[in-house]
Amino acid sequence: MKNSKLLLLAPLAFQSAMAEEVTGGWQFQLTPYLWLPTISGKLNYDIPSNNNNGGSARVDVGPTDWLDLLNGAFLLQGEARKERFLIFSDVIYLGLESDDDRVVSVLSGTGDRLPVDASTNLNTSTDIDGFAVTLAGGYNLLRDARLSLDVFAGTRYFSIEAKTSWNLSVDVELPGGGTVLARQGSVDSDQEFWDVLVGTKGATNIGNGNWSLNYYLDVGTGDADLTWQALAGASYAFGWGGLMISYRHLEYDLGSQGLMQDFSFSGPMFGARFSF
């Protein structure tokens, strides 16, 4: 599987508007941006019974930099405000390939977890397709000439399809004999889940100029044990909107029984915000 690049170019805005007087009309924002994340985490697969008498395989993905990924992502977020109330929706499709992965261990149908030595890994690669939709509503707690502070609550739907192919130098066998995992093979899985989110976001103007510091934070749970997202950065305002540079981290943990464990996407983000 070839080395790849992940360039996330799409409309997304997790930013508060520059501090301004609250009006009675609607205000809208869209932001195309580029995100260059490092991706890492663990995938837990159920292995078909005809392969190894049941059980599961744990695969480490990454940490893999965006330069080693292929495919891309489409992200679209829109925000609408009226007086102190706001709503926003975020739609994400993410497709990637990683070829620096590793089968870490295999849990056999007998309940034995067998480690897979790193030296036996010749090549392990993973394809991931993820789709997420966030919908939230909020309220502006503070807005003056320098500060803006919002709180919000909502929900996020996430679905993932993952396939891992491995090439080991030896079969993985039980101590008493019997193959648990053949040296070559592949396994795939998919999962979808809903989580409830709460969070805050805002901006602080720097002096009397056009620069501001921006932040976003959400945390949630439900089908996932924990999901959270954080963003911090700076933006420069123009009459039509603004330019921004930020650092964004998104993490999901479905627990020991879930497909994804401690899965994160983290890296710099650049964008242009359009207000109308």
N, C-alpha and C positions, 0 to 999 in steps of 0.2 A: 504494500500500500504506500502510496507516495506521500512525501512531505507536503504540508499544506499551509495555507494562510486563511485566517479568519478575519475578515473585515466587516464589521457590523456597521452598515450605513443605512439609516432609516430614520423616520420621524420618531423621536422620543423626547420627553421633557419631564424630568423630576426636579423642577426648579420653581421657586416662588417668583412672581413678577417683581420688578424693581419697585421699591417703595413709592407709592403715589396715593393721591386722594381717592378714597372709595367713591365710586359713582353708582348710579342706579341701573346702568346698562350692563349688558353682558360683555365680558372680556375673554378672549380665547388665545391659546398658545399652541404652537407646534414647533418641534425642534429636530431637524435632521442631525445625526451625529455619527461619529466614528468611535468604536470601542475596541480596544486591543487587550483582551484579557489573557491571563494565565489560568489554565483550567486544571483542576486536580480533584481527586476523590477516589472512592471505592465503589465498585459495582458488585452486588451479590446476585448470582444467577442460580436458579434451580436447574439441575442437570437432568435431562430425560432419563427415566429408569432403564431404558434399553442401552444407555451408555455406561452407567456405573452403579446400578442398583439404587438410584436416587441420590439425594444429597444436594450440595450446592458448591459453587466455586466462587472465590473472592478474587477480584481483579483490581489492581491499582491502576488508575488512569492519571498520568502526569506525575508531578506537575509538568504541564506541557504549555509552552509559550505559544502565542498566537501565530508566530512564524512557522510552527510545525503543524498547523491545521489547514484543512481544506474545506470547501463549501462556504457557506456564509449564513447570514441571518437577516431576517426582516423584523424590524421593531417599529411600532407605530403607537404613539401616545398623544392623546389630546386632553387639554384641560380647559374647563369653562368656569368662569367666576361671575357671580352677581352679588353685589354688595359684599357681605362677609362670608357667603357660602360658595363652595367650590365642588366640582366633581371632576374626576379624571379616569380615563381608561387606558390601559397599556396592553398591547398585543405583541407577542414575541414569537417568532419562529427561528429556531437555531438548528443548523446542521453542521456536523463536524466529523473529522476523521483524525484519529491519533494513532501513531505507530511506535510509541516508546513506552508501551504498557507492560504489565507483568502479572501473571497468575501467581497470587501470593499463597493461597492455601485452598484445600479442598475438604469439605465436610462430607464424609461418606454416609451412606444410608445406615451404617452401624453406629453412627454418632461420633466417630473418630475424626478429629480435625487434623489433617496432614499438611505440614508446611511444604511449599514447593521452593526448593533452593533457587536463588537468583541465577546461579551459574547454568542451570538447565534451560533457562529461557532463551530461545534462539530468536523468536519474533512473536510479538503479541500486539494486535491492533484492534481498535474499537471504532465502530460507527455509532454516532448518537444523533437522533433527531428529537428535538424538544419543542413543545408548544406551550405557551403560557398566556393567560389573560388575567389582568388585574382590573378590578372595578372598585372605586372607593369614592366616598363623599366626605367632605370636611368643613371646617369652620375656621375663619381667620380670627385668632385671639388678639393679635396686635399688628397694627400697621400705622406707621408714621413716616416722617421724612427719612428715617435711617433704618428702621427695623420692620421686618415682616415675619410673622410666626403663625403657621397653620398646624392644626391637628386633624387627623382623619382616621376613618375606620372603613374596612372593606373586606373583599375576599379575593383570593387568587386561585385559579385553576391551572394545574400543571400536568402535562402528559409527556412521557418519554418513551422512546423506542431505542433500544441499545442492542448491538450485536458485537461480540468479541470473537476473534479467530486467534488461535494460538499454535505455536510450533515449538515443542519442547524437545530436548535431546534424548529424553527417556520417558517411558510411561510412569505415571504416579500410581504406586501400588500399596495395598494394605500390608501391614507387617506380617500377617499370616499368609499372604499371597492373594492374588486377585487384583485386576486392574481397576483403579478408581477413575482415572482420567487418562485417556489415550494421549500419546505424545502430540498428535495433531487432531484438530477438530475445531468446532465453533459452537456457540450457543447464543441464543437471542432471547430477549424478554421485553415486555412493555408494561407500563403502569401509569395510572392516572389518579389524581388526588386533588382535594379541595382543602384550602386553609383559610382561616379568618385572620385578618391583619389589623393592627393598629400602628400609628406612626405619627411623625411630625416632619415638617420641612419649613424652610424659611431662607431669608437673605438678610445680610447686614451691609449697608453701604459703607464704603471706605471714604471718609472725609466728605468733601463736597463735589467730588469728581464722578466719573461714570463707572468706576470699579465697584464691585460688590463681592462679598463672600457668600457662598450658597451651601446648603446642606440638605440631606434627605436621610431619613431613617425609618424603616418599618420592621416589625417582628410579628411572627404569626405561628399558629399551630392548628392542628386538625388531623387530617390524614398523615401529615408529616409530624415527626416529633418536634422539629423546629425548623423554621425558615426565617431568614433575616436578610436585609439589604441596607447598605449604607453608601452614601455618596457625599463627597466634600470637594469644593473647588472654588473657582473665581470666575466672574463674568464681567464683560465690558458692554455697557449699554449704548445703543444707537436709537434713532427715532423709530426704526422698523422692528426693533427687538434687541438682540445682543449676541455676542460671541462668548463661548465659555470653554474652560478647560477644567476637568474634574478627575477624581479617582473613584471608581465604583467597585463595590464588592457585593456579590449575590451568593448566598449559601443555602443549601438544602441538606437536611439529615432525616432520612426515613427510618432510622433505627436499625437494629441488627437484623430485623426480618424484612426490611425494605430493599428495593433495588438499589437506591442511592444512599451512601453513607458519607457524611462530611464532604459533600460535593460543593465546590466553589468555583466561581468565575470572578476574577479580580484583575483590574488593570485600568490604565488611563483612558479618558474619554474626551473627545473634542466635538464641539457642535456649534450650530447657529440657531438661536431661538427667534421665531417669528411671532409677533404679537399683533392681534387685530381685534 
